[in-house]
Amino acid sequence: MAELTNEEIRRYSRHLILPEVGLAGQKKIRNASVLCIGAGGLGSPIAMYLAAAGVGKLGIVDFDTVDYSNLQRQILHTDADVGVSKAESAKVTLNALNPNTEVVLHKTRISSENALELIRPYDIVVDGTDNFPTRYLTNDACVLLKKPNVYGSIFRFEGQASVFAPQMGGPCYRCLYPEPPPPGMVPSCAEGGVLGVLPGIIGCIQATEILKLILGKGSHLTSRLLLFNALDMKFRELKLRRDPKCPVCGDHPTITELIDYEQFCGVVPEPVVAGQNPDEVTVQDMQNALKSPEKGIRVIDVREPDEYEIARVAGVPLFPLSRLNQQFTELDPNQQIYIHCKAGKRSMKALEFLRQQGFKYVKSVKGGIDAWSDQIDPGVPKY
């Protein structure tokens, strides 16, 4: 290994005086490579602290662009980055923080077709994603390539972290969650919210585990799931075991190559063309219904009361999805009903529920109040 330069010695001096790190450990950090999947809430603190620590090569996988709603927690990005590629924004921030770290951008969506190619060159993978298909994909690819998968997830005020590495004697993600939840059962952060500092806490735990793996020091989360509740300010720990019957890391694996993870998780691709789904109408249709009450079309909002306080469409009453099973009797099953939410997912759930109750003339408003703000009334705030 090449010796540290005088500039590196000054930069990493607080590492070097730690007996557990020292010169040899810092060289290990410099020679390590980490692939960070996602440059959002979790990816931001992970990438920033790994770059600051001197990780030699840091890959960033992200295909998204920066939105105003990201800035409350995604500290890699600033107001000036809105509309910019998250990967590009991350590279600028990380290069400014530590020019010694090589930042490699992968501005693409990780998929079954490219996951093995993306992951193979890196020593460690860190999961900063927010959806189940990508989590299962990342897990399976890491198991097949025998790469440690440093896991974290967040929602509202709670987070969890672990290290999935069957090659180190621990379980994989599938051992903990053999099957994904039913589609729509677990709300996204966009639907349920997240405390802005929470990804900082969980992301820092993930970054800590990565540095310990590189250094070969300490006790890892390889057989433990760390749970954090910010409201109670409490950590809990669950013991994890590898499942010998696990289909990917078990004694007789049945998954030996990557599969279709969208299908596995029951995710139905959205139609490319607006209005292509016969169960959907546009915000223009909704506007026409509100302007022409003689048509007899009722429009309802199935978001939650806190969201209704933030932004609403005049004349549209609130029927929260969480209470729809109690309130649906206030609706006429023979009337045509348009249902809107924030972006169109919960309105589809409400549509399915009402159909089960015998409602025949229900439609979901594609894009929800976000589309209303974009296309009809920009005075309605987006959140």
C-alpha positions as CSV (number, residue, x, y, z in Angstrom):
1,M,0.0,0.0,0.0
2,A,1.2,3.5,-0.8
3,E,2.1,5.7,2.1
4,L,-0.3,8.4,3.2
5,T,0.6,11.9,2.0
6,N,1.3,14.7,4.5
7,E,-2.1,16.2,3.5
8,E,-3.8,12.9,4.2
9,I,-2.1,12.6,7.5
10,R,-3.4,16.0,8.5
11,R,-6.9,15.3,7.2
12,Y,-7.3,11.9,8.9
13,S,-5.2,12.7,12.1
14,R,-8.1,12.0,14.4
15,H,-8.4,8.5,12.8
16,L,-4.7,7.9,12.9
17,I,-4.4,8.4,16.7
18,L,-7.0,5.8,17.3
19,P,-5.2,2.5,18.0
20,E,-8.1,0.6,16.2
21,V,-7.4,2.6,13.0
22,G,-3.9,4.0,12.8
23,L,-1.9,4.3,9.6
24,A,-2.7,0.7,8.5
25,G,-6.4,1.1,9.1
26,Q,-6.6,4.4,7.2
27,K,-4.8,2.8,4.3
28,K,-7.5,0.1,4.3
29,I,-10.2,2.8,4.2
30,R,-8.4,4.5,1.3
31,N,-8.2,1.2,-0.6
32,A,-11.8,0.3,0.0
33,S,-14.7,0.7,-2.5
34,V,-18.4,1.1,-1.5
35,L,-21.4,1.2,-3.7
36,C,-24.2,3.4,-2.3
37,I,-27.6,2.6,-3.9
38,G,-29.6,5.8,-3.6
39,A,-28.5,9.4,-3.0
40,G,-31.5,10.4,-1.0
41,G,-32.3,10.5,2.7
42,L,-30.1,7.6,3.8
43,G,-27.6,7.9,1.0
44,S,-26.8,11.5,2.0
45,P,-25.3,10.9,5.4
46,I,-23.8,7.6,4.3
47,A,-22.0,9.1,1.4
48,M,-20.9,12.2,3.2
49,Y,-19.4,10.4,6.2
50,L,-17.7,7.8,4.0
51,A,-16.1,10.5,1.8
52,A,-15.1,12.4,4.9
53,A,-13.5,9.2,6.4
54,G,-11.4,8.8,3.3
55,V,-13.0,5.8,1.5
56,G,-11.1,5.6,-1.8
57,K,-13.9,4.8,-4.2
58,L,-17.5,5.6,-3.7
59,G,-20.1,4.6,-6.3
60,I,-23.5,6.4,-6.4
61,V,-26.5,4.7,-8.0
62,D,-29.4,7.1,-8.6
63,F,-31.5,8.1,-11.6
64,D,-33.7,10.7,-9.9
65,T,-33.6,14.5,-9.8
66,V,-33.6,16.8,-6.8
67,D,-37.1,18.0,-5.7
68,Y,-37.9,20.7,-3.1
69,S,-39.5,18.0,-0.9
70,N,-36.1,16.3,-0.7
71,L,-34.3,19.2,1.0
72,Q,-35.8,18.6,4.5
73,R,-33.6,15.5,4.9
74,Q,-31.4,14.9,1.9
75,I,-28.4,16.9,3.0
76,L,-26.3,16.1,-0.1
77,H,-28.4,18.6,-2.0
78,T,-29.2,22.3,-1.7
79,D,-31.8,24.7,-3.0
80,A,-29.7,25.4,-6.0
81,D,-29.8,21.7,-7.0
82,V,-33.5,21.4,-7.5
83,G,-34.1,19.9,-10.9
84,V,-30.5,18.6,-11.1
85,S,-29.6,14.9,-11.2
86,K,-29.1,13.7,-7.6
87,A,-26.0,11.7,-8.7
88,E,-24.4,14.9,-10.2
89,S,-25.4,17.0,-7.1
90,A,-23.9,14.3,-4.9
91,K,-20.7,14.3,-6.8
92,V,-20.2,18.0,-6.4
93,T,-20.9,17.9,-2.7
94,L,-18.6,14.9,-2.1
95,N,-15.8,16.3,-4.2
96,A,-15.9,19.5,-2.3
97,L,-15.9,17.6,1.0
98,N,-12.9,15.3,0.1
99,P,-11.3,15.5,-3.3
100,N,-9.3,12.4,-2.5
101,T,-12.3,10.2,-2.8
102,E,-13.1,9.0,-6.3
103,V,-16.8,9.4,-6.8
104,V,-18.2,7.1,-9.6
105,L,-21.7,7.9,-10.9
106,H,-24.2,5.3,-12.1
107,K,-27.1,7.5,-13.3
108,T,-29.4,4.6,-13.9
109,R,-32.1,2.5,-12.2
110,I,-30.6,-0.6,-10.7
111,S,-32.4,-3.6,-12.2
112,S,-32.1,-7.4,-12.7
113,E,-30.2,-6.7,-15.9
114,N,-27.5,-4.5,-14.5
115,A,-27.3,-5.2,-10.7
116,L,-24.5,-7.8,-10.9
117,E,-22.4,-5.6,-13.2
118,L,-22.9,-2.6,-11.0
119,I,-22.1,-4.4,-7.7
120,R,-19.3,-6.7,-8.7
121,P,-16.4,-4.1,-8.7
122,Y,-17.2,-2.9,-5.2
123,D,-16.2,-4.4,-1.8
124,I,-19.3,-3.4,0.1
125,V,-22.9,-2.4,-0.9
126,V,-25.0,-0.1,1.2
127,D,-28.8,0.0,0.7
128,G,-30.2,3.5,0.8
129,T,-33.3,2.7,-1.1
130,D,-37.0,3.2,-0.2
131,N,-38.9,0.4,-2.0
132,F,-39.2,-3.3,-1.7
133,P,-38.4,-4.5,-5.2
134,T,-35.0,-2.7,-5.0
135,R,-34.3,-4.1,-1.5
136,Y,-34.9,-7.7,-2.6
137,L,-32.9,-7.1,-5.8
138,T,-30.0,-5.7,-3.8
139,N,-30.1,-8.5,-1.3
140,D,-30.1,-11.3,-3.9
141,A,-27.4,-9.7,-6.0
142,C,-25.2,-9.3,-2.9
143,V,-25.8,-12.9,-1.8
144,L,-24.9,-14.2,-5.3
145,L,-21.7,-12.1,-5.3
146,K,-20.9,-12.7,-1.6
147,K,-20.8,-8.9,-0.9
148,P,-21.8,-7.5,2.5
149,N,-25.2,-5.6,2.2
150,V,-25.5,-2.8,4.8
151,Y,-29.2,-2.3,5.2
152,G,-31.2,0.6,6.6
153,S,-34.8,1.8,6.3
154,I,-36.9,4.7,7.7
155,F,-40.5,5.6,8.2
156,R,-42.1,8.5,10.1
157,F,-40.2,8.4,13.5
158,E,-38.8,4.9,13.3
159,G,-35.8,3.3,11.6
160,Q,-33.9,0.0,11.5
161,A,-30.4,-1.2,10.4
162,S,-28.5,-4.4,9.9
163,V,-25.8,-6.0,7.9
164,F,-26.8,-8.9,5.7
165,A,-23.8,-11.1,4.9
166,P,-24.5,-14.9,4.8
167,Q,-20.8,-15.4,3.9
168,M,-20.0,-14.0,7.4
169,G,-22.4,-16.4,9.1
170,G,-25.4,-14.1,9.3
171,P,-28.8,-14.0,7.5
172,C,-29.8,-12.2,4.4
173,Y,-32.8,-9.8,4.0
174,R,-35.0,-12.7,2.8
175,C,-34.3,-14.6,6.1
176,L,-35.9,-11.6,7.9
177,Y,-38.6,-10.9,5.3
178,P,-39.3,-14.0,3.2
179,E,-42.2,-12.3,1.4
180,P,-42.8,-8.7,0.6
181,P,-45.9,-7.0,2.1
182,P,-49.0,-6.8,-0.1
183,P,-48.7,-3.9,-2.5
184,G,-49.7,-0.7,-0.9
185,M,-49.8,-2.1,2.6
186,V,-46.7,-0.1,3.7
187,P,-47.0,3.6,2.9
188,S,-44.0,5.3,1.4
189,C,-42.4,8.3,3.1
190,A,-44.2,10.5,0.5
191,E,-47.5,9.2,1.9
192,G,-46.7,8.7,5.6
193,G,-43.9,11.3,6.1
194,V,-40.6,11.1,7.8
195,L,-38.8,13.2,10.5
196,G,-36.0,15.0,8.7
197,V,-33.2,14.0,11.1
198,L,-34.2,10.3,11.1
199,P,-32.3,9.3,8.0
200,G,-29.2,11.1,9.4
201,I,-29.3,8.8,12.5
202,I,-29.9,5.5,10.6
203,G,-27.5,6.5,7.7
204,C,-24.7,7.3,10.3
205,I,-25.2,3.8,11.8
206,Q,-24.9,2.3,8.3
207,A,-21.7,4.3,7.6
208,T,-20.3,3.2,11.0
209,E,-20.9,-0.5,10.1
210,I,-19.2,0.0,6.8
211,L,-16.1,1.5,8.4
212,K,-16.0,-1.4,10.9
213,L,-16.3,-3.9,8.1
214,I,-13.4,-2.2,6.2
215,L,-11.2,-2.1,9.4
216,G,-12.2,-5.6,10.5
217,K,-13.0,-4.2,14.0
218,G,-15.8,-4.4,16.5
219,S,-19.0,-6.4,16.6
220,H,-21.1,-6.1,13.4
221,L,-24.8,-6.1,13.0
222,T,-24.5,-9.3,10.9
223,S,-26.9,-11.2,13.1
224,R,-28.8,-8.4,14.7
225,L,-31.5,-5.9,13.7
226,L,-31.2,-2.6,15.4
227,L,-34.5,-0.7,15.8
228,F,-34.7,3.0,16.7
229,N,-37.7,5.0,17.8
230,A,-37.0,8.8,17.7
231,L,-40.1,9.8,19.7
232,D,-39.1,7.6,22.6
233,M,-35.4,8.0,21.9
234,K,-34.9,4.3,22.4
235,F,-32.9,1.6,20.6
236,R,-34.0,-2.0,20.7
237,E,-32.2,-5.1,19.2
238,L,-33.5,-8.3,17.7
239,K,-31.4,-11.4,17.2
240,L,-31.4,-12.7,13.7
241,R,-30.5,-16.1,12.4
242,R,-29.9,-17.4,8.9
243,D,-32.8,-19.5,7.6
244,P,-31.5,-22.8,6.3
245,K,-34.6,-22.9,4.0
246,C,-34.0,-19.4,2.6
247,P,-34.5,-19.6,-1.2
248,V,-31.4,-17.5,-1.8
249,C,-28.9,-18.1,1.0
250,G,-30.2,-21.3,2.5
251,D,-28.6,-24.8,2.3
252,H,-30.4,-25.6,-0.9
253,P,-31.1,-22.3,-2.7
254,T,-33.7,-22.2,-5.4
255,I,-32.9,-18.6,-6.5
256,T,-29.6,-18.8,-8.3
257,E,-30.1,-15.9,-10.6
258,L,-31.9,-12.5,-10.4
259,I,-35.6,-12.5,-11.0
260,D,-38.3,-10.0,-11.9
261,Y,-38.6,-8.1,-8.6
262,E,-41.4,-5.8,-9.6
263,Q,-43.5,-8.9,-10.3
264,F,-42.3,-10.6,-7.1
265,C,-43.5,-7.6,-5.0
266,G,-46.7,-7.3,-6.9
267,V,-45.9,-3.9,-8.3
268,V,-48.0,-3.1,-11.4
269,P,-46.3,-0.7,-13.8
270,E,-48.1,2.6,-14.4
271,P,-49.5,3.2,-17.8
272,V,-47.3,5.4,-20.0
273,V,-50.2,7.4,-21.4
274,A,-52.4,9.4,-19.0
275,G,-55.9,8.1,-19.1
276,Q,-54.9,4.7,-20.5
277,N,-56.1,3.0,-17.3
278,P,-59.9,2.8,-17.6
279,D,-60.2,3.3,-13.8
280,E,-58.6,6.7,-14.0
281,V,-59.7,10.2,-15.0
282,T,-57.5,13.3,-15.4
283,V,-57.5,16.4,-13.2
284,Q,-59.2,18.2,-16.1
285,D,-62.1,15.7,-15.8
286,M,-62.2,16.5,-12.1
287,Q,-62.3,20.2,-12.8
288,N,-65.1,19.8,-15.2
289,A,-67.1,17.7,-12.6
290,L,-66.6,20.5,-10.0
291,K,-67.7,23.2,-12.5
292,S,-70.8,21.2,-13.7
293,P,-72.6,19.9,-10.6
294,E,-75.6,19.2,-12.8
295,K,-73.6,16.2,-14.1
296,G,-74.1,14.6,-10.7
297,I,-70.4,13.6,-10.3
298,R,-69.2,13.7,-6.7
299,V,-65.5,14.3,-6.0
300,I,-63.9,13.2,-2.7
301,D,-60.4,13.5,-1.1
302,V,-59.0,10.4,0.6
303,R,-55.9,11.9,2.1
304,E,-55.4,12.3,5.9
305,P,-56.6,15.4,7.8
306,D,-53.1,16.8,8.3
307,E,-52.6,16.7,4.6
308,Y,-56.0,18.3,4.0
309,E,-54.9,21.2,6.2
310,I,-51.8,21.8,4.0
311,A,-53.5,21.8,0.6
312,R,-57.0,21.2,-0.6
313,V,-59.3,21.7,-3.6
314,A,-62.3,24.0,-2.8
315,G,-65.5,22.1,-2.7
316,V,-64.0,18.6,-2.3
317,P,-64.9,17.0,1.1
318,L,-62.5,14.8,3.0
319,F,-63.1,11.0,3.4
320,P,-59.7,9.8,4.8
321,L,-58.7,6.4,3.5
322,S,-57.9,5.3,7.0
323,R,-61.6,5.8,8.0
324,L,-63.2,5.0,4.7
325,N,-64.4,1.6,6.0
326,Q,-66.5,3.6,8.5
327,Q,-67.6,6.6,6.4
328,F,-68.4,4.9,3.0
329,T,-72.0,4.6,4.1
330,E,-72.3,8.4,3.7
331,L,-71.7,8.0,-0.1
332,D,-74.3,6.9,-2.7
333,P,-73.3,3.6,-4.3
334,N,-75.3,4.6,-7.4
335,Q,-73.6,8.0,-7.9
336,Q,-70.5,8.6,-10.1
337,I,-67.6,9.4,-7.8
338,Y,-64.1,10.7,-8.6
339,I,-61.5,10.0,-5.9
340,H,-58.3,12.0,-5.4
341,C,-55.4,11.8,-3.0
342,K,-51.8,13.2,-3.2
343,A,-50.5,11.4,-6.3
344,G,-52.9,8.7,-7.2
345,K,-52.0,5.6,-5.2
346,R,-54.3,5.9,-2.3
347,S,-57.2,6.9,-4.5
348,M,-56.8,3.6,-6.4
349,K,-56.9,1.7,-3.0
350,A,-60.1,3.6,-2.1
351,L,-61.5,2.7,-5.5
352,E,-60.9,-1.0,-5.0
353,F,-62.4,-0.8,-1.5
354,L,-65.6,1.0,-2.7
355,R,-66.0,-1.5,-5.6
356,Q,-65.9,-4.3,-3.0
357,Q,-68.8,-2.5,-1.3
358,G,-70.9,-2.5,-4.5
359,F,-69.9,1.0,-5.9
360,K,-69.9,0.7,-9.7
361,Y,-69.2,4.2,-10.9
362,V,-65.9,5.1,-9.2
363,K,-62.8,6.6,-10.8
364,S,-59.4,7.5,-9.5
365,V,-57.9,11.0,-10.4
366,K,-54.6,10.3,-11.9
367,G,-51.8,12.3,-10.2
368,G,-54.0,13.6,-7.4
369,I,-53.6,17.0,-5.9
370,D,-50.0,17.2,-7.2
371,A,-51.3,17.1,-10.7
372,W,-54.0,19.6,-9.8
373,S,-51.3,22.0,-8.6
374,D,-49.2,21.4,-11.7
375,Q,-51.9,21.6,-14.3
376,I,-54.9,23.4,-12.9
377,D,-54.1,25.7,-9.9
378,P,-50.5,26.4,-9.0
379,G,-51.8,28.3,-6.0
380,V,-52.5,24.9,-4.3
381,P,-49.2,24.1,-2.5
382,K,-47.3,20.9,-3.2
383,Y,-45.9,19.0,-0.3
